[in-house]
Amino acid sequence: MTEEFSETPSTQLVTGRATFTRVDKGPTGAHALSGSWQMHMIRNALSTGPATTYQAIDNGMRVTEGDHKFEARFDGRDYPVEGQPKHTVSLKLVHSDTIDQTDKEDGKVVTTTRTTVSKDSNSMKVESIDKVRGGRMTYTAEKKP
């Protein structure tokens, strides 16, 4: 499977291509895309893709992902996302290297995400579950040298 994507996280359009191999079929009679797929390669057409910045604040984080910006404490309370009046985010510190994030639209959970930083702090594993469509996305982000 080949997935071509484009995204405008801020003022710069990001395009690219990802390739996948099926590793497990879906149930009999399910849609052809059902099943498990393993990503082999992802390439951005630009040398830089959307950057996410995490900044520690007192008992919380300030996060910037393109136009998606918020500041939240690790208390599980809902905090507003800048420029998106119906969107809130809550954070919980699971462990010193793991954060659970819950995104809501109009008070309803739309996404849950667990981010775990590696022991050497050079990468982080991100597991996100789309509660609306039932999808799951897992990836590893690596720190730029």
Z-matrix of the N, CA and C atoms (Angstrom, degrees):
N
C 1 1.441
C 2 1.521 1 107.27
N 3 1.298 2 116.31 1 139.95
C 4 1.462 3 121.89 2 175.09
C 5 1.518 4 107.93 3 -121.44
N 6 1.314 5 115.61 4 131.76
C 7 1.462 6 121.44 5 178.87
C 8 1.514 7 107.96 6 -117.45
N 9 1.313 8 116.38 7 123.30
C 10 1.454 9 120.58 8 174.36
C 11 1.516 10 106.74 9 -105.03
N 12 1.329 11 116.48 10 138.86
C 13 1.456 12 119.44 11 -175.60
C 14 1.511 13 111.06 12 -135.82
N 15 1.320 14 113.62 13 157.31
C 16 1.457 15 121.33 14 170.26
C 17 1.514 16 107.11 15 -144.18
N 18 1.302 17 114.96 16 143.05
C 19 1.450 18 120.94 17 -176.58
C 20 1.510 19 107.80 18 -148.97
N 21 1.309 20 116.60 19 144.20
C 22 1.451 21 121.58 20 175.36
C 23 1.524 22 107.70 21 -120.10
N 24 1.355 23 117.57 22 82.06
C 25 1.450 24 119.59 23 -176.77
C 26 1.522 25 113.25 24 -73.68
N 27 1.307 26 117.73 25 -21.30
C 28 1.457 27 121.95 26 175.98
C 29 1.515 28 107.17 27 -148.95
N 30 1.289 29 117.98 28 -121.18
C 31 1.467 30 119.98 29 -179.56
C 32 1.520 31 112.67 30 -93.47
N 33 1.325 32 118.10 31 -8.48
C 34 1.459 33 121.49 32 -175.55
C 35 1.535 34 110.88 33 -109.71
N 36 1.321 35 117.21 34 124.21
C 37 1.455 36 122.18 35 176.60
C 38 1.518 37 109.31 36 -72.76
N 39 1.337 38 116.07 37 130.75
C 40 1.457 39 121.62 38 177.89
C 41 1.519 40 107.75 39 -114.79
N 42 1.317 41 116.97 40 127.27
C 43 1.461 42 121.22 41 177.32
C 44 1.518 43 108.15 42 -127.43
N 45 1.325 44 116.23 43 158.87
C 46 1.448 45 119.14 44 179.07
C 47 1.508 46 111.76 45 -176.70
N 48 1.324 47 115.06 46 -172.67
C 49 1.459 48 121.77 47 -177.42
C 50 1.529 49 108.17 48 -143.81
N 51 1.330 50 115.89 49 137.46
C 52 1.463 51 122.22 50 175.75
C 53 1.520 52 108.06 51 -124.14
N 54 1.326 53 116.81 52 142.18
C 55 1.464 54 120.51 53 177.25
C 56 1.523 55 109.62 54 -116.81
N 57 1.339 56 115.58 55 144.33
C 58 1.454 57 122.82 56 -175.72
C 59 1.528 58 109.85 57 -134.59
N 60 1.333 59 116.27 58 153.63
C 61 1.457 60 122.93 59 172.09
C 62 1.524 61 107.59 60 -122.19
N 63 1.342 62 116.05 61 136.09
C 64 1.465 63 119.93 62 178.36
C 65 1.526 64 108.51 63 -69.12
N 66 1.333 65 116.39 64 130.09
C 67 1.466 66 120.73 65 178.36
C 68 1.529 67 111.37 66 -113.03
N 69 1.343 68 117.32 67 -11.51
C 70 1.459 69 120.68 68 177.19
C 71 1.521 70 108.50 69 -159.69
N 72 1.337 71 116.14 70 131.59
C 73 1.461 72 120.98 71 179.27
C 74 1.520 73 110.72 72 -72.58
N 75 1.326 74 114.84 73 155.43
C 76 1.454 75 120.35 74 173.87
C 77 1.516 76 110.23 75 -79.78
N 78 1.332 77 117.69 76 177.76
C 79 1.461 78 120.75 77 179.80
C 80 1.528 79 111.72 78 -64.17
N 81 1.314 80 117.28 79 154.09
C 82 1.459 81 123.07 80 178.98
C 83 1.527 82 109.53 81 -54.86
N 84 1.327 83 115.60 82 132.13
C 85 1.452 84 121.25 83 178.59
C 86 1.521 85 114.25 84 84.45
N 87 1.336 86 117.91 85 -3.22
C 88 1.463 87 120.96 86 -179.54
C 89 1.528 88 109.92 87 -78.06
N 90 1.319 89 115.77 88 166.66
C 91 1.462 90 122.19 89 178.05
C 92 1.535 91 109.65 90 -57.30
N 93 1.325 92 116.71 91 150.07
C 94 1.465 93 122.58 92 -176.68
C 95 1.532 94 112.78 93 -57.80
N 96 1.330 95 118.21 94 -27.62
C 97 1.464 96 120.27 95 179.30
C 98 1.528 97 112.70 96 -83.05
N 99 1.319 98 118.19 97 -9.48
C 100 1.464 99 120.67 98 -179.77
C 101 1.519 100 110.22 99 -63.16
N 102 1.310 101 115.85 100 149.77
C 103 1.459 102 121.48 101 179.77
C 104 1.508 103 110.36 102 121.02
N 105 1.308 104 116.40 103 -168.37
C 106 1.466 105 122.06 104 -179.69
C 107 1.514 106 109.79 105 -109.20
N 108 1.325 107 115.00 106 137.49
C 109 1.454 108 121.93 107 -179.04
C 110 1.523 109 108.53 108 -127.08
N 111 1.317 110 116.85 109 141.21
C 112 1.455 111 121.23 110 177.61
C 113 1.520 112 108.82 111 -110.37
N 114 1.348 113 115.64 112 127.90
C 115 1.451 114 120.38 113 179.24
C 116 1.527 115 109.41 114 -76.31
N 117 1.336 116 115.94 115 133.36
C 118 1.454 117 120.83 116 178.12
C 119 1.511 118 112.28 117 -103.60
N 120 1.311 119 116.05 118 -36.17
C 121 1.444 120 117.68 119 -174.58
C 122 1.517 121 108.66 120 -155.37
N 123 1.314 122 114.89 121 142.76
C 124 1.455 123 120.00 122 172.12
C 125 1.519 124 106.84 123 -134.04
N 126 1.301 125 114.97 124 134.01
C 127 1.463 126 119.70 125 179.99
C 128 1.512 127 109.47 126 -132.00
N 129 1.308 128 115.61 127 128.92
C 130 1.455 129 120.84 128 170.94
C 131 1.517 130 107.39 129 -88.33
N 132 1.305 131 115.83 130 142.20
C 133 1.457 132 119.79 131 177.37
C 134 1.524 133 110.41 132 -68.22
N 135 1.320 134 116.60 133 -22.84
C 136 1.455 135 121.67 134 177.12
C 137 1.525 136 108.23 135 -104.96
N 138 1.308 137 116.64 136 158.04
C 139 1.463 138 118.83 137 179.55
C 140 1.526 139 111.68 138 -72.38
N 141 1.317 140 116.39 139 -17.91
C 142 1.458 141 119.23 140 177.76
C 143 1.510 142 109.11 141 -123.55
N 144 1.288 143 115.68 142 134.78
C 145 1.454 144 121.46 143 174.77
C 146 1.509 145 108.36 144 -104.97
N 147 1.319 146 116.30 145 -168.97
C 148 1.455 147 118.45 146 179.04
C 149 1.526 148 109.99 147 -64.97
N 150 1.308 149 116.17 148 132.61
C 151 1.460 150 121.14 149 -179.84
C 152 1.523 151 109.61 150 -99.79
N 153 1.317 152 115.63 151 143.73
C 154 1.453 153 121.64 152 174.41
C 155 1.516 154 107.23 153 -115.22
N 156 1.325 155 116.11 154 131.08
C 157 1.456 156 121.61 155 179.58
C 158 1.515 157 109.57 156 -115.36
N 159 1.333 158 115.73 157 127.89
C 160 1.454 159 122.66 158 176.91
C 161 1.524 160 107.65 159 -111.59
N 162 1.325 161 116.30 160 129.20
C 163 1.455 162 120.10 161 178.80
C 164 1.524 163 108.18 162 -130.67
N 165 1.326 164 116.33 163 128.04
C 166 1.459 165 120.61 164 179.56
C 167 1.526 166 109.89 165 -70.97
N 168 1.322 167 115.50 166 137.01
C 169 1.459 168 122.75 167 170.53
C 170 1.525 169 105.68 168 -124.84
N 171 1.312 170 118.17 169 175.22
C 172 1.457 171 121.42 170 179.70
C 173 1.525 172 110.11 171 -57.65
N 174 1.337 173 117.39 172 111.11
C 175 1.464 174 124.32 173 178.47
C 176 1.526 175 113.21 174 56.36
N 177 1.353 176 117.21 175 38.47
C 178 1.456 177 120.02 176 179.32
C 179 1.508 178 112.63 177 -176.23
N 180 1.342 179 115.58 178 -163.82
C 181 1.463 180 122.40 179 -178.19
C 182 1.529 181 110.66 180 -138.88
N 183 1.336 182 114.82 181 149.27
C 184 1.456 183 122.83 182 167.09
C 185 1.524 184 104.49 183 -109.92
N 186 1.337 185 117.10 184 124.99
C 187 1.461 186 121.68 185 -175.44
C 188 1.526 187 109.35 186 -123.66
N 189 1.331 188 115.59 187 133.69
C 190 1.461 189 121.92 188 176.03
C 191 1.522 190 107.70 189 -127.74
N 192 1.351 191 116.01 190 120.15
C 193 1.468 192 123.02 191 176.28
C 194 1.524 193 106.13 192 -128.04
N 195 1.322 194 117.08 193 89.17
C 196 1.462 195 119.59 194 -174.93
C 197 1.518 196 109.49 195 62.95
N 198 1.332 197 117.17 196 -121.92
C 199 1.458 198 121.54 197 179.03
C 200 1.525 199 112.96 198 -86.21
N 201 1.311 200 117.63 199 -4.75
C 202 1.464 201 125.04 200 -177.90
C 203 1.531 202 107.37 201 -87.83
N 204 1.359 203 118.03 202 105.00
C 205 1.461 204 121.33 203 -176.27
C 206 1.520 205 109.40 204 -131.45
N 207 1.343 206 114.42 205 137.01
C 208 1.458 207 118.61 206 174.62
C 209 1.514 208 110.24 207 -155.43
N 210 1.315 209 114.44 208 161.92
C 211 1.451 210 122.86 209 174.37
C 212 1.520 211 106.13 210 -131.45
N 213 1.339 212 116.94 211 125.44
C 214 1.465 213 120.39 212 -176.60
C 215 1.520 214 110.16 213 -143.87
N 216 1.309 215 115.47 214 147.96
C 217 1.470 216 121.98 215 175.92
C 218 1.528 217 108.75 216 -92.46
N 219 1.324 218 116.50 217 162.22
C 220 1.465 219 122.36 218 179.91
C 221 1.532 220 111.48 219 -82.98
N 222 1.315 221 117.01 220 46.73
C 223 1.464 222 120.63 221 -176.33
C 224 1.529 223 113.36 222 -112.88
N 225 1.342 224 117.47 223 3.03
C 226 1.459 225 120.77 224 178.88
C 227 1.521 226 114.65 225 77.29
N 228 1.339 227 118.44 226 -0.61
C 229 1.466 228 121.67 227 178.28
C 230 1.528 229 109.67 228 -80.70
N 231 1.321 230 116.03 229 155.68
C 232 1.468 231 121.46 230 178.96
C 233 1.524 232 110.16 231 -81.26
N 234 1.335 233 115.09 232 132.00
C 235 1.459 234 122.31 233 177.20
C 236 1.524 235 108.56 234 -122.27
N 237 1.345 236 117.50 235 144.93
C 238 1.469 237 120.34 236 -177.33
C 239 1.524 238 112.65 237 -71.17
N 240 1.339 239 114.95 238 150.28
C 241 1.457 240 122.27 239 172.32
C 242 1.517 241 106.42 240 -98.53
N 243 1.315 242 115.83 241 127.24
C 244 1.460 243 121.84 242 -175.22
C 245 1.532 244 111.95 243 -55.40
N 246 1.333 245 116.43 244 129.02
C 247 1.457 246 121.79 245 176.57
C 248 1.517 247 115.11 246 76.39
N 249 1.338 248 118.22 247 3.89
C 250 1.465 249 122.16 248 -179.98
C 251 1.535 250 107.97 249 -130.90
N 252 1.339 251 116.96 250 83.45
C 253 1.465 252 121.01 251 -170.35
C 254 1.531 253 116.08 252 -59.52
N 255 1.321 254 119.17 253 -22.75
C 256 1.467 255 121.32 254 -179.44
C 257 1.524 256 112.76 255 -94.76
N 258 1.348 257 117.35 256 -3.88
C 259 1.469 258 122.57 257 -173.63
C 260 1.531 259 110.11 258 -104.81
N 261 1.345 260 116.04 259 129.42
C 262 1.458 261 121.48 260 173.58
C 263 1.519 262 109.87 261 -128.35
N 264 1.334 263 115.21 262 160.80
C 265 1.455 264 122.83 263 179.52
C 266 1.524 265 108.76 264 -134.54
N 267 1.329 266 116.31 265 138.95
C 268 1.459 267 120.27 266 171.08
C 269 1.527 268 108.75 267 -124.82
N 270 1.332 269 116.10 268 148.39
C 271 1.458 270 122.32 269 -178.84
C 272 1.526 271 110.55 270 -126.03
N 273 1.332 272 115.40 271 143.92
C 274 1.464 273 121.75 272 172.82
C 275 1.522 274 107.58 273 -133.92
N 276 1.325 275 115.78 274 133.15
C 277 1.454 276 121.25 275 176.67
C 278 1.525 277 107.34 276 -86.70
N 279 1.345 278 116.10 277 109.61
C 280 1.462 279 122.22 278 -178.05
C 281 1.522 280 109.60 279 -80.65
N 282 1.316 281 115.76 280 -41.72
C 283 1.460 282 124.46 281 -178.14
C 284 1.520 283 105.27 282 -154.81
N 285 1.307 284 118.51 283 168.83
C 286 1.468 285 120.22 284 -178.46
C 287 1.525 286 112.95 285 -59.52
N 288 1.361 287 117.46 286 -19.40
C 289 1.461 288 120.45 287 -179.70
C 290 1.531 289 113.16 288 -115.08
N 291 1.341 290 118.02 289 6.77
C 292 1.466 291 120.60 290 -174.26
C 293 1.530 292 111.06 291 -134.65
N 294 1.340 293 115.17 292 131.56
C 295 1.461 294 122.35 293 179.21
C 296 1.521 295 108.92 294 -126.18
N 297 1.338 296 116.71 295 133.80
C 298 1.461 297 122.29 296 171.50
C 299 1.522 298 108.08 297 -101.14
N 300 1.332 299 115.87 298 132.96
C 301 1.462 300 122.67 299 179.68
C 302 1.520 301 108.90 300 -122.60
N 303 1.326 302 116.72 301 135.00
C 304 1.459 303 122.09 302 175.79
C 305 1.523 304 108.16 303 -120.61
N 306 1.336 305 116.42 304 123.12
C 307 1.461 306 122.19 305 177.13
C 308 1.518 307 108.48 306 -102.69
N 309 1.344 308 115.66 307 136.53
C 310 1.463 309 121.09 308 179.20
C 311 1.523 310 110.26 309 -128.30
N 312 1.322 311 115.21 310 147.56
C 313 1.470 312 123.54 311 171.38
C 314 1.517 313 106.32 312 -121.58
N 315 1.323 314 117.26 313 124.88
C 316 1.474 315 121.82 314 -177.98
C 317 1.528 316 111.58 315 52.49
N 318 1.332 317 117.44 316 36.25
C 319 1.457 318 121.80 317 177.07
C 320 1.519 319 115.92 318 82.46
N 321 1.333 320 117.97 319 -3.60
C 322 1.465 321 121.63 320 -179.69
C 323 1.524 322 110.27 321 -103.94
N 324 1.336 323 116.32 322 134.48
C 325 1.467 324 121.18 323 -179.85
C 326 1.522 325 109.79 324 -64.28
N 327 1.340 326 116.09 325 126.29
C 328 1.460 327 120.84 326 177.66
C 329 1.521 328 111.88 327 -112.40
N 330 1.329 329 117.17 328 -30.94
C 331 1.462 330 120.87 329 -179.13
C 332 1.523 331 110.03 330 -147.66
N 333 1.339 332 115.79 331 139.98
C 334 1.463 333 120.72 332 168.71
C 335 1.521 334 106.96 333 -120.51
N 336 1.324 335 116.03 334 139.45
C 337 1.457 336 121.19 335 -176.03
C 338 1.524 337 109.71 336 -136.80
N 339 1.329 338 115.92 337 133.84
C 340 1.466 339 121.61 338 173.13
C 341 1.523 340 107.38 339 -114.67
N 342 1.330 341 115.76 340 125.48
C 343 1.464 342 122.37 341 179.10
C 344 1.523 343 108.47 342 -116.90
N 345 1.336 344 116.19 343 125.46
C 346 1.451 345 121.67 344 -178.96
C 347 1.526 346 109.40 345 -125.40
N 348 1.321 347 116.51 346 122.74
C 349 1.459 348 122.25 347 179.36
C 350 1.519 349 108.57 348 -84.70
N 351 1.350 350 116.53 349 138.01
C 352 1.465 351 121.89 350 -179.66
C 353 1.531 352 110.85 351 -65.59
N 354 1.316 353 115.79 352 161.37
C 355 1.477 354 121.75 353 -179.37
C 356 1.526 355 111.85 354 -57.77
N 357 1.359 356 117.34 355 -36.69
C 358 1.464 357 120.37 356 -179.68
C 359 1.529 358 112.89 357 -87.13
N 360 1.335 359 117.18 358 0.94
C 361 1.472 360 124.14 359 178.80
C 362 1.523 361 114.03 360 63.27
N 363 1.334 362 118.60 361 17.83
C 364 1.458 363 121.31 362 -179.69
C 365 1.520 364 113.58 363 -95.84
N 366 1.330 365 117.18 364 -7.67
C 367 1.464 366 119.83 365 178.61
C 368 1.526 367 109.02 366 -152.96
N 369 1.315 368 114.64 367 167.90
C 370 1.456 369 119.34 368 174.34
C 371 1.518 370 108.87 369 -144.05
N 372 1.313 371 114.66 370 140.79
C 373 1.459 372 121.60 371 177.87
C 374 1.523 373 107.04 372 -96.12
N 375 1.324 374 115.78 373 131.96
C 376 1.459 375 121.90 374 -179.23
C 377 1.520 376 108.26 375 -120.22
N 378 1.326 377 116.85 376 124.88
C 379 1.462 378 122.93 377 176.86
C 380 1.521 379 107.48 378 -121.23
N 381 1.320 380 116.42 379 118.33
C 382 1.454 381 121.66 380 -175.49
C 383 1.526 382 109.97 381 -123.85
N 384 1.335 383 115.91 382 134.96
C 385 1.463 384 121.20 383 179.29
C 386 1.526 385 108.62 384 -117.92
N 387 1.326 386 115.98 385 123.61
C 388 1.462 387 123.08 386 176.71
C 389 1.523 388 107.39 387 -84.59
N 390 1.324 389 117.21 388 106.41
C 391 1.460 390 122.06 389 -175.97
C 392 1.531 391 112.52 390 -75.19
N 393 1.325 392 117.45 391 -17.75
C 394 1.462 393 121.10 392 -179.47
C 395 1.523 394 110.92 393 -82.22
N 396 1.342 395 116.51 394 -47.37
C 397 1.470 396 121.01 395 -176.91
C 398 1.523 397 113.42 396 -103.03
N 399 1.346 398 117.19 397 -7.01
C 400 1.452 399 119.90 398 177.07
C 401 1.515 400 115.05 399 81.19
N 402 1.314 401 118.77 400 10.82
C 403 1.455 402 121.13 401 -179.18
C 404 1.514 403 112.64 402 -83.65
N 405 1.317 404 115.40 403 162.61
C 406 1.471 405 122.27 404 178.20
C 407 1.525 406 107.72 405 -135.20
N 408 1.339 407 115.49 406 136.58
C 409 1.458 408 120.30 407 177.94
C 410 1.529 409 108.05 408 -131.37
N 411 1.315 410 116.30 409 132.46
C 412 1.458 411 122.10 410 177.20
C 413 1.528 412 107.69 411 -130.23
N 414 1.315 413 115.77 412 133.01
C 415 1.460 414 119.29 413 175.75
C 416 1.521 415 109.79 414 -151.26
N 417 1.298 416 115.71 415 165.08
C 418 1.464 417 121.86 416 175.85
C 419 1.523 418 108.11 417 -117.13
N 420 1.307 419 115.95 418 125.55
C 421 1.462 420 121.74 419 176.69
C 422 1.514 421 107.74 420 -101.23
N 423 1.333 422 116.18 421 136.91
C 424 1.454 423 120.47 422 -178.28
C 425 1.521 424 110.47 423 -113.43
N 426 1.331 425 114.05 424 141.83
C 427 1.464 426 120.70 425 179.71
C 428 1.511 427 108.89 426 -69.92
N 429 1.344 428 115.95 427 136.33
C 430 1.462 429 119.86 428 175.89
C 431 1.515 430 108.86 429 -72.04
N 432 1.332 431 116.77 430 141.56
C 433 1.488 432 118.66 431 179.14
C 434 1.515 433 111.80 432 -65.17
